[in-house]
């Protein structure tokens, strides 16, 4: 059973997403480590190279329970937002294909380690959520949202700076 607080699972997911490194890792795209903890968009003027992903902590209300053994069970949601460039424009645009391939890359990344390095009990897909938008009017990129649900079990000893060293 994974015994860690939510911070460790978020950090493990962030690091795992940095591993989307193109063909060398069995992925379509190479994010080149471009994973950001806040939501940014290509038009924000930050000159971020595409493709990239964001993991902002914008979540729905977490669900907490106390188990019979005294552990806290927490189920919480967050979304990976990703942006990909259109490499073929016009009527032969490949943006839908690129969006779906990046979605596959994110799914592959999570499926390779749904326990997030032992920091989570499980990571699951959220049904009915998320969005995939191919080329937006006036833009040459696509964007997608991949909503996830993470399940953690933890106790007091798993929280705070002393737990980091453990």
MDTraj code that builds the backbone (N, CA, C; nanometers):
import mdtraj as md
import numpy as np

residues = "UNK UNK UNK UNK UNK UNK UNK UNK UNK UNK UNK UNK UNK UNK UNK UNK UNK UNK UNK UNK UNK UNK UNK UNK UNK UNK UNK UNK UNK UNK UNK UNK UNK UNK UNK UNK UNK UNK UNK UNK UNK UNK UNK UNK UNK UNK UNK UNK UNK UNK UNK UNK UNK UNK UNK UNK UNK UNK UNK UNK UNK UNK UNK UNK UNK UNK UNK UNK UNK UNK UNK UNK UNK UNK UNK UNK UNK UNK UNK UNK UNK UNK UNK UNK UNK UNK UNK UNK UNK UNK UNK UNK UNK UNK UNK UNK UNK UNK UNK UNK UNK UNK UNK UNK UNK UNK UNK UNK UNK UNK UNK UNK UNK UNK UNK UNK UNK UNK UNK UNK UNK UNK UNK UNK UNK UNK UNK UNK UNK UNK UNK UNK UNK UNK UNK UNK UNK UNK UNK UNK UNK UNK UNK UNK UNK UNK UNK UNK UNK UNK UNK UNK UNK UNK UNK UNK UNK UNK UNK UNK UNK UNK UNK UNK UNK UNK".split()
xyz = np.array([
    [0.0845, -0.1175, 0.0000],
    [0.0000, 0.0000, 0.0000],
    [0.0898, 0.1249, 0.0000],
    [0.0567, 0.2193, -0.0840],
    [0.1334, 0.3440, -0.0916],
    [0.0941, 0.4348, 0.0236],
    [0.1910, 0.4723, 0.1011],
    [0.1662, 0.5618, 0.2134],
    [0.2428, 0.6908, 0.1909],
    [0.1794, 0.7866, 0.1338],
    [0.2425, 0.9157, 0.1089],
    [0.1352, 1.0223, 0.0982],
    [0.1709, 1.1438, 0.1295],
    [0.0789, 1.2553, 0.1145],
    [0.0633, 1.2950, -0.0315],
    [-0.0299, 1.3826, -0.0557],
    [-0.0623, 1.4240, -0.1924],
    [0.0545, 1.4946, -0.2599],
    [0.1337, 1.5696, -0.1847],
    [0.2454, 1.6432, -0.2435],
    [0.3402, 1.5495, -0.3159],
    [0.3693, 1.4335, -0.2552],
    [0.4624, 1.3397, -0.3180],
    [0.4057, 1.2830, -0.4481],
    [0.2764, 1.2567, -0.4525],
    [0.2148, 1.2049, -0.5748],
    [0.2177, 1.3102, -0.6852],
    [0.1879, 1.4337, -0.6504],
    [0.1939, 1.5418, -0.7492],
    [0.3354, 1.5534, -0.8050],
    [0.4332, 1.5520, -0.7172],
    [0.5730, 1.5629, -0.7582],
    [0.6140, 1.4447, -0.8469],
    [0.5712, 1.3238, -0.8114],
    [0.6046, 1.2051, -0.8908],
    [0.5404, 1.2117, -1.0295],
    [0.4172, 1.2606, -1.0380],
    [0.3515, 1.2746, -1.1677],
    [0.4235, 1.3793, -1.2524],
    [0.4606, 1.4890, -1.1913],
    [0.5348, 1.5952, -1.2604],
    [0.6633, 1.5391, -1.3211],
    [0.7378, 1.4632, -1.2418],
    [0.8637, 1.4042, -1.2885],
    [0.8377, 1.3003, -1.3977],
    [0.7331, 1.2191, -1.3819],
    [0.7005, 1.1181, -1.4831],
    [0.6690, 1.1839, -1.6174],
    [0.5945, 1.2930, -1.6155],
    [0.5610, 1.3627, -1.7399],
    [0.6864, 1.4166, -1.8080],
    [0.7853, 1.4533, -1.7307],
    [0.9125, 1.4982, -1.7898],
    [0.9811, 1.3867, -1.8677],
    [0.9416, 1.2632, -1.8421],
    [0.9996, 1.1489, -1.9112],
    [0.9415, 1.1239, -2.0497],
    [0.8438, 1.2031, -2.0912],
    [0.7900, 1.1890, -2.2274],
    [0.8951, 1.2464, -2.3209],
    [0.9764, 1.1550, -2.3755],
    [1.0985, 1.1969, -2.4445],
    [1.1098, 1.1469, -2.5883],
    [0.9979, 1.1310, -2.6552],
    [1.0021, 1.0924, -2.7957],
    [1.0254, 0.9437, -2.8167],
    [1.0740, 0.9124, -2.9337],
    [1.0905, 0.7722, -2.9738],
    [1.1805, 0.6934, -2.8789],
    [1.2779, 0.7581, -2.8176],
    [1.3692, 0.6876, -2.7265],
    [1.2930, 0.6200, -2.6126],
    [1.1834, 0.6815, -2.5675],
    [1.1044, 0.6252, -2.4590],
    [0.9759, 0.5602, -2.5052],
    [0.9587, 0.5475, -2.6376],
    [0.8370, 0.4865, -2.6904],
    [0.7210, 0.5835, -2.7026],
    [0.7518, 0.7122, -2.7121],
    [0.6483, 0.8163, -2.7228],
    [0.6496, 0.8789, -2.8619],
    [0.5391, 0.9385, -2.8992],
    [0.5319, 1.0129, -3.0252],
    [0.6028, 1.1481, -3.0132],
    [0.5827, 1.2137, -2.8988],
    [0.6333, 1.3497, -2.8799],
    [0.7480, 1.3531, -2.7804],
    [0.8290, 1.4554, -2.7908],
    [0.9357, 1.4824, -2.6947],
    [0.9032, 1.6153, -2.6290],
    [0.8619, 1.6097, -2.5039],
    [0.8298, 1.7338, -2.4330],
    [0.9552, 1.8065, -2.3881],
    [1.0700, 1.7430, -2.4000],
    [1.1955, 1.8090, -2.3654],
    [1.1975, 1.8640, -2.2240],
    [1.1263, 1.7988, -2.1329],
    [1.1214, 1.8465, -1.9947],
    [1.0329, 1.9684, -1.9754],
    [0.9593, 2.0090, -2.0786],
    [0.8759, 2.1293, -2.0697],
    [0.7420, 2.0958, -2.0037],
    [0.7471, 2.0801, -1.8734],
    [0.6293, 2.0577, -1.7901],
    [0.6266, 2.1741, -1.6918],
    [0.5148, 2.2434, -1.6826],
    [0.5079, 2.3637, -1.5996],
    [0.4011, 2.3484, -1.4924],
    [0.4276, 2.4004, -1.3712],
    [0.3337, 2.3833, -1.2608],
    [0.2155, 2.4800, -1.2633],
    [0.2116, 2.5689, -1.3607],
    [0.0973, 2.6599, -1.3727],
    [0.0460, 2.6509, -1.5152],
    [-0.0792, 2.6877, -1.5341],
    [-0.1389, 2.6817, -1.6669],
    [-0.0941, 2.8017, -1.7489],
    [-0.0257, 2.7735, -1.8576],
    [0.0135, 2.8777, -1.9519],
    [-0.0333, 2.8338, -2.0901],
    [-0.0525, 2.9288, -2.1765],
    [-0.0955, 2.9002, -2.3133],
    [0.0075, 2.9581, -2.4089],
    [0.0173, 2.9009, -2.5272],
    [0.1157, 2.9517, -2.6234],
    [0.1026, 3.1012, -2.6519],
    [-0.0178, 3.1538, -2.6466],
    [-0.0371, 3.2966, -2.6769],
    [-0.0085, 3.3883, -2.5583],
    [0.0351, 3.3339, -2.4449],
    [0.0629, 3.4163, -2.3270],
    [0.1877, 3.5025, -2.3409],
    [0.2618, 3.4856, -2.4485],
    [0.3800, 3.5682, -2.4716],
    [0.5050, 3.5222, -2.3978],
    [0.5046, 3.4015, -2.3451],
    [0.6205, 3.3513, -2.2709],
    [0.7197, 3.2783, -2.3607],
    [0.6890, 3.2675, -2.4884],
    [0.7775, 3.2049, -2.5874],
    [0.8195, 3.0639, -2.5464],
    [0.7212, 2.9852, -2.5087],
    [0.7448, 2.8466, -2.4722],
    [0.7376, 2.7617, -2.5980],
    [0.8352, 2.6738, -2.6149],
    [0.8398, 2.5864, -2.7319],
    [0.7330, 2.4772, -2.7211],
    [0.6649, 2.4504, -2.8311],
    [0.5682, 2.3423, -2.8389],
    [0.6395, 2.2136, -2.8786],
    [0.5931, 2.0989, -2.8332],
    [0.4836, 2.0763, -2.7402],
    [0.5290, 2.0954, -2.5951],
    [0.4307, 2.1206, -2.5082],
    [0.4578, 2.1296, -2.3650],
    [0.3320, 2.0906, -2.2889],
    [0.3478, 2.0673, -2.1591],
    [0.2344, 2.0303, -2.0746],
    [0.2381, 2.1118, -1.9458],
    [0.1216, 2.1284, -1.8871],
    [0.1075, 2.2015, -1.7609],
    [0.0354, 2.1119, -1.6606],
    [0.0771, 2.1219, -1.5367],
    [0.0156, 2.0441, -1.4294],
    [-0.0221, 2.1388, -1.3156],
    [-0.1174, 2.2294, -1.3422],
    [-0.1573, 2.3214, -1.2354],
    [-0.2443, 2.2481, -1.1334],
    [-0.2345, 2.2870, -1.0104],
    [-0.3153, 2.2233, -0.9073],
    [-0.4497, 2.2963, -0.8999],
    [-0.5354, 2.2606, -0.9939],
    [-0.6733, 2.3105, -0.9971],
    [-0.7572, 2.1849, -0.9907],
    [-0.8170, 2.1601, -0.8782],
    [-0.8833, 2.0324, -0.8583],
    [-1.0244, 2.0486, -0.8055],
    [-1.0993, 1.9418, -0.8189],
    [-1.2301, 1.9380, -0.7563],
    [-1.2090, 1.9040, -0.6087],
    [-1.3120, 1.9109, -0.5313],
    [-1.3020, 1.8846, -0.3884],
    [-1.2548, 1.7421, -0.3633],
    [-1.1423, 1.7252, -0.2926],
    [-1.0958, 1.5894, -0.2621],
    [-1.1926, 1.5176, -0.1682],
    [-1.1951, 1.3861, -0.1787],
    [-1.2802, 1.3036, -0.0931],
    [-1.1917, 1.2348, 0.0103],
    [-1.2214, 1.2569, 0.1369],
    [-1.1418, 1.1984, 0.2461],
    [-1.2251, 1.0956, 0.3218],
    [-1.1584, 0.9897, 0.3639],
    [-1.2176, 0.8894, 0.4516],
    [-1.1096, 0.8452, 0.5492],
    [-1.1514, 0.7976, 0.6647],
    [-1.0569, 0.7374, 0.7581],
    [-1.0810, 0.5869, 0.7552],
    [-0.9745, 0.5121, 0.7318],
    [-0.9883, 0.3667, 0.7230],
    [-0.9940, 0.3064, 0.8634],
    [-1.0299, 0.1790, 0.8712],
    [-1.0345, 0.1093, 1.0003],
    [-0.8983, 0.1050, 1.0668],
    [-0.7920, 0.1087, 0.9870],
    [-0.6572, 0.1036, 1.0441],
    [-0.6057, 0.2433, 1.0816],
    [-0.6896, 0.3469, 1.0678],
    [-0.6513, 0.4817, 1.1088],
    [-0.5829, 0.5643, 1.0015],
    [-0.5716, 0.5105, 0.8814],
    [-0.5116, 0.5867, 0.7725],
    [-0.6143, 0.6811, 0.7104],
    [-0.5662, 0.7855, 0.6503],
    [-0.6515, 0.8746, 0.5733],
    [-0.6491, 0.8257, 0.4289],
    [-0.7658, 0.8055, 0.3721],
    [-0.7776, 0.7709, 0.2304],
    [-0.8259, 0.8966, 0.1599],
    [-0.7499, 0.9401, 0.0627],
    [-0.7840, 1.0628, -0.0089],
    [-0.7890, 1.0347, -0.1589],
    [-0.9010, 1.0672, -0.2202],
    [-0.9158, 1.0579, -0.3649],
    [-0.9291, 1.1998, -0.4174],
    [-0.8400, 1.2375, -0.5082],
    [-0.8386, 1.3746, -0.5582],
    [-0.8132, 1.3769, -0.7075],
    [-0.8522, 1.4874, -0.7700],
    [-0.8419, 1.4995, -0.9150],
    [-0.7564, 1.6194, -0.9542],
    [-0.6891, 1.6018, -1.0645],
    [-0.6188, 1.7124, -1.1281],
    [-0.6097, 1.6804, -1.2760],
    [-0.5769, 1.7782, -1.3557],
    [-0.5709, 1.7587, -1.5005],
    [-0.4346, 1.7965, -1.5547],
    [-0.3933, 1.7211, -1.6547],
    [-0.2759, 1.7561, -1.7336],
    [-0.3290, 1.8336, -1.8544],
    [-0.2793, 1.9540, -1.8736],
    [-0.3137, 2.0341, -1.9910],
    [-0.1920, 2.0311, -2.0828],
    [-0.2137, 2.0035, -2.2101],
    [-0.1007, 1.9924, -2.3017],
    [-0.1300, 2.0672, -2.4314],
    [-0.0239, 2.1140, -2.4931],
    [-0.0329, 2.1939, -2.6151],
    [0.0654, 2.1381, -2.7165],
    [0.0208, 2.1273, -2.8399],
    [0.1021, 2.0672, -2.9456],
    [0.0902, 2.1517, -3.0718],
    [0.1981, 2.1542, -3.1491],
    [0.1971, 2.2360, -3.2694],
    [0.1406, 2.1615, -3.3896],
    [0.0884, 2.2395, -3.4802],
    [0.0399, 2.1891, -3.6074],
    [0.1601, 2.1870, -3.7013],
    [0.1927, 2.0713, -3.7566],
    [0.3087, 2.0645, -3.8454],
    [0.2691, 2.0700, -3.9927],
    [0.1440, 2.0359, -4.0236],
    [0.0901, 2.0490, -4.1586],
    [-0.0317, 2.1394, -4.1493],
    [-0.0347, 2.2440, -4.2273],
    [-0.1437, 2.3418, -4.2181],
    [-0.2405, 2.3287, -4.3350],
    [-0.3464, 2.4036, -4.3251],
    [-0.4442, 2.4074, -4.4331],
    [-0.5384, 2.2882, -4.4280],
    [-0.5871, 2.2498, -4.5452],
    [-0.6825, 2.1402, -4.5529],
    [-0.6212, 2.0069, -4.5131],
    [-0.4904, 1.9953, -4.5210],
    [-0.4217, 1.8720, -4.4826],
    [-0.3642, 1.8791, -4.3415],
    [-0.4229, 1.9618, -4.2566],
    [-0.3732, 1.9799, -4.1198],
    [-0.3622, 1.8459, -4.0471],
    [-0.2566, 1.8332, -3.9676],
    [-0.2371, 1.7121, -3.8875],
    [-0.2615, 1.7382, -3.7391],
    [-0.3262, 1.8488, -3.7054],
    [-0.3391, 1.8857, -3.5644],
    [-0.4224, 1.7852, -3.4845],
    [-0.5274, 1.7314, -3.5438],
    [-0.6067, 1.6315, -3.4702],
    [-0.5213, 1.5092, -3.4391],
    [-0.4447, 1.4660, -3.5367],
    [-0.3540, 1.3517, -3.5162],
    [-0.2520, 1.3827, -3.4076],
    [-0.1937, 1.5023, -3.4102],
    [-0.0927, 1.5394, -3.3107],
    [-0.1531, 1.5458, -3.1705],
    [-0.2753, 1.5983, -3.1591],
    [-0.3422, 1.6032, -3.0282],
    [-0.3663, 1.4621, -2.9746],
    [-0.4161, 1.3740, -3.0597],
    [-0.4434, 1.2377, -3.0157],
    [-0.3151, 1.1630, -2.9799],
    [-0.2081, 1.1886, -3.0519],
    [-0.0803, 1.1243, -3.0204],
    [-0.0256, 1.1736, -2.8866],
    [-0.0401, 1.3026, -2.8592],
    [0.0063, 1.3541, -2.7302],
    [-0.0804, 1.2997, -2.6170],
    [-0.2092, 1.2839, -2.6419],
    [-0.2976, 1.2208, -2.5438],
    [-0.2502, 1.0787, -2.5157],
    [-0.2164, 1.0041, -2.6224],
    [-0.1618, 0.8685, -2.6047],
    [-0.0333, 0.8714, -2.5228],
    [0.0527, 0.9696, -2.5477],
    [0.1787, 0.9801, -2.4732],
    [0.1524, 0.9990, -2.3237],
    [0.0576, 1.0847, -2.2901],
    [0.0264, 1.1099, -2.1487],
    [-0.0324, 0.9835, -2.0863],
    [-0.1215, 0.9155, -2.1584],
    [-0.1773, 0.7905, -2.1057],
    [-0.0675, 0.6863, -2.0856],
    [0.0222, 0.6727, -2.1821],
    [0.1324, 0.5762, -2.1707],
    [0.2163, 0.6062, -2.0473],
    [0.2467, 0.7329, -2.0272],
    [0.3284, 0.7749, -1.9134],
    [0.2642, 0.7311, -1.7815],
    [0.1355, 0.7531, -1.7683],
    [0.0660, 0.7171, -1.6440],
    [0.0504, 0.5660, -1.6320],
    [0.0178, 0.4994, -1.7428],
    [-0.0007, 0.3547, -1.7375],
    [0.1283, 0.2795, -1.7045],
    [0.2427, 0.3369, -1.7389],
    [0.3700, 0.2736, -1.7055],
    [0.3946, 0.2697, -1.5549],
    [0.3340, 0.3625, -1.4813],
    [0.3529, 0.3661, -1.3359],
    [0.2321, 0.4306, -1.2679],
    [0.1164, 0.3604, -1.2644],
    [-0.0042, 0.4194, -1.2036],
    [0.0083, 0.4432, -1.0532],
    [0.1074, 0.3819, -0.9896],
    [0.1287, 0.4051, -0.8458],
    [0.2267, 0.5194, -0.8215],
    [0.2689, 0.5832, -0.9306],
    [0.3555, 0.7019, -0.9237],
    [0.4752, 0.6797, -0.8309],
    [0.5492, 0.5759, -0.8616],
    [0.6703, 0.5475, -0.7847],
    [0.6435, 0.5091, -0.6407],
    [0.5271, 0.4538, -0.6137],
    [0.4934, 0.4135, -0.4767],
    [0.4340, 0.5253, -0.3931],
    [0.4071, 0.6397, -0.4525],
    [0.3499, 0.7520, -0.3773],
    [0.1980, 0.7523, -0.3787],
    [0.1375, 0.6694, -0.4632],
    [-0.0091, 0.6636, -0.4736],
    [-0.0547, 0.5189, -0.4740],
    [-0.1754, 0.4982, -0.4319],
    [-0.2347, 0.3649, -0.4405],
    [-0.2748, 0.3357, -0.5845],
    [-0.3218, 0.4399, -0.6557],
    [-0.3639, 0.4221, -0.7945],
    [-0.3816, 0.5589, -0.8601],
    [-0.3700, 0.5606, -0.9933],
    [-0.4026, 0.6775, -1.0739],
    [-0.4983, 0.6284, -1.1809],
    [-0.6135, 0.6956, -1.1912],
    [-0.7176, 0.6502, -1.2833],
    [-0.7600, 0.7638, -1.3746],
    [-0.8247, 0.7249, -1.4857],
    [-0.8798, 0.8227, -1.5791],
    [-1.0167, 0.8659, -1.5284],
    [-1.0499, 0.9908, -1.5469],
    [-1.1803, 1.0434, -1.5082],
    [-1.2700, 1.0394, -1.6317],
    [-1.3794, 0.9660, -1.6225],
    [-1.4730, 0.9583, -1.7346],
    [-1.5582, 1.0845, -1.7422],
    [-1.5869, 1.1254, -1.8629],
    [-1.6758, 1.2399, -1.8823],
    [-1.6082, 1.3736, -1.8630],
    [-1.4806, 1.3748, -1.8390],
    [-1.4096, 1.5013, -1.8225],
    [-1.3082, 1.5179, -1.9327],
    [-1.2468, 1.6301, -1.9351],
    [-1.1410, 1.6537, -2.0322],
    [-1.1923, 1.7139, -2.1605],
    [-1.0981, 1.7541, -2.2394],
    [-1.1318, 1.8241, -2.3617],
    [-1.0168, 1.8078, -2.4593],
    [-1.0509, 1.7959, -2.5842],
    [-0.9506, 1.7901, -2.6884],
    [-0.9932, 1.8911, -2.7938],
    [-0.9109, 1.9893, -2.8172],
    [-0.9448, 2.0924, -2.9153],
    [-0.8352, 2.0986, -3.0195],
    [-0.8716, 2.0692, -3.1427],
    [-0.7756, 2.0835, -3.2511],
    [-0.7605, 2.2329, -3.2781],
    [-0.7061, 2.2669, -3.3894],
    [-0.6708, 2.4060, -3.4180],
    [-0.7833, 2.5022, -3.3795],
    [-0.7487, 2.5972, -3.2983],
    [-0.8425, 2.7009, -3.2586],
    [-0.8360, 2.8137, -3.3603],
    [-0.9442, 2.8861, -3.3788],
    [-0.9425, 2.9935, -3.4785],
    [-0.8250, 3.0891, -3.4571],
    [-0.7482, 3.1100, -3.5628],
    [-0.6355, 3.2027, -3.5564],
    [-0.5089, 3.1472, -3.4933],
    [-0.5077, 3.0208, -3.4570],
    [-0.3910, 2.9611, -3.3912],
    [-0.3368, 2.8458, -3.4745],
    [-0.2122, 2.8102, -3.4506],
    [-0.1516, 2.6950, -3.5173],
    [-0.1116, 2.5888, -3.4155],
    [-0.1938, 2.5717, -3.3154],
    [-0.1669, 2.4689, -3.2156],
    [-0.2981, 2.4073, -3.1697],
    [-0.2866, 2.2913, -3.1091],
    [-0.4013, 2.2256, -3.0492],
    [-0.3781, 2.2119, -2.9002],
    [-0.4844, 2.1921, -2.8276],
    [-0.4710, 2.1755, -2.6830],
    [-0.5589, 2.0610, -2.6363],
    [-0.5178, 2.0000, -2.5269],
    [-0.5966, 1.8933, -2.4703],
    [-0.5866, 1.8949, -2.3187],
    [-0.6871, 1.8374, -2.2571],
    [-0.6903, 1.8222, -2.1119],
    [-0.7109, 1.6744, -2.0821],
    [-0.6275, 1.6209, -1.9937],
    [-0.6385, 1.4810, -1.9529],
    [-0.6641, 1.4799, -1.8019],
    [-0.7905, 1.4609, -1.7605],
    [-0.8215, 1.4595, -1.6172],
    [-0.7861, 1.3259, -1.5528],
    [-0.7264, 1.3334, -1.4361],
    [-0.6836, 1.2140, -1.3628],
    [-0.7407, 1.2159, -1.2218],
    [-0.7528, 1.0979, -1.1647],
    [-0.7937, 1.0826, -1.0257],
    [-0.6838, 1.0025, -0.9565],
    [-0.6343, 1.0534, -0.8464],
    [-0.5264, 0.9882, -0.7727],
    [-0.5792, 0.9464, -0.6357],
    [-0.5433, 0.8264, -0.5949],
    [-0.5852, 0.7746, -0.4648],
    [-0.4611, 0.7608, -0.3770],
    [-0.4656, 0.8232, -0.2605],
    [-0.3570, 0.8153, -0.1627],
    [-0.4100, 0.7606, -0.0309],
    [-0.3239, 0.6869, 0.0389],
    [-0.3479, 0.6468, 0.1770],
    [-0.2295, 0.6985, 0.2555],
    [-0.2541, 0.7651, 0.3683],
    [-0.1424, 0.8148, 0.4466],
    [-0.1807, 0.8338, 0.5923],
    [-0.0757, 0.8449, 0.6726],
    [-0.0898, 0.8685, 0.8159],
    [-0.0097, 0.9935, 0.8498],
    [-0.0152, 1.0342, 0.9725],
    [0.0570, 1.1535, 1.0177],
    [0.2048, 1.1455, 0.9834],
    [0.2646, 1.0284, 0.9981],
    [0.4083, 1.0123, 0.9723],
    [0.4446, 1.0374, 0.8250],
    [0.3461, 1.0349, 0.7360],
    [0.3731, 1.0565, 0.5946],
    [0.3634, 1.2027, 0.5537],
    [0.3329, 1.2900, 0.6473],
    [0.3131, 1.4309, 0.6165],
    [0.4216, 1.5173, 0.6809],
    [0.4554, 1.6248, 0.6174],
    [0.5518, 1.7207, 0.6733],
    [0.6944, 1.6939, 0.6318],
    [0.7845, 1.7871, 0.6667],
    [0.9250, 1.7775, 0.6243],
    [0.9955, 1.6517, 0.6732],
    [0.9607, 1.6010, 0.7887],
    [1.0276, 1.4803, 0.8393],
    [0.9985, 1.3609, 0.7496],
    [0.8817, 1.3591, 0.6854],
    [0.8446, 1.2475, 0.5966],
    [0.9245, 1.2501, 0.4673],
    [0.9710, 1.3668, 0.4271],
    [1.0478, 1.3791, 0.3027],
    [1.1766, 1.3006, 0.3109],
    [1.2408, 1.3038, 0.4248],
    [1.3687, 1.2344, 0.4444],
    [1.3511, 1.0838, 0.4519],
    [1.2297, 1.0412, 0.4847],
    [1.2047, 0.8974, 0.5022],
    [1.2034, 0.8222, 0.3707],
])
top = md.Topology()
chain = top.add_chain()
for i, resn in enumerate(residues, 1):
    res = top.add_residue(resn, chain, resSeq=i)
    for name in ("N", "CA", "C"):
        top.add_atom(name, md.element.get_by_symbol(name[0]), res)
traj = md.Trajectory(xyz[None], top)
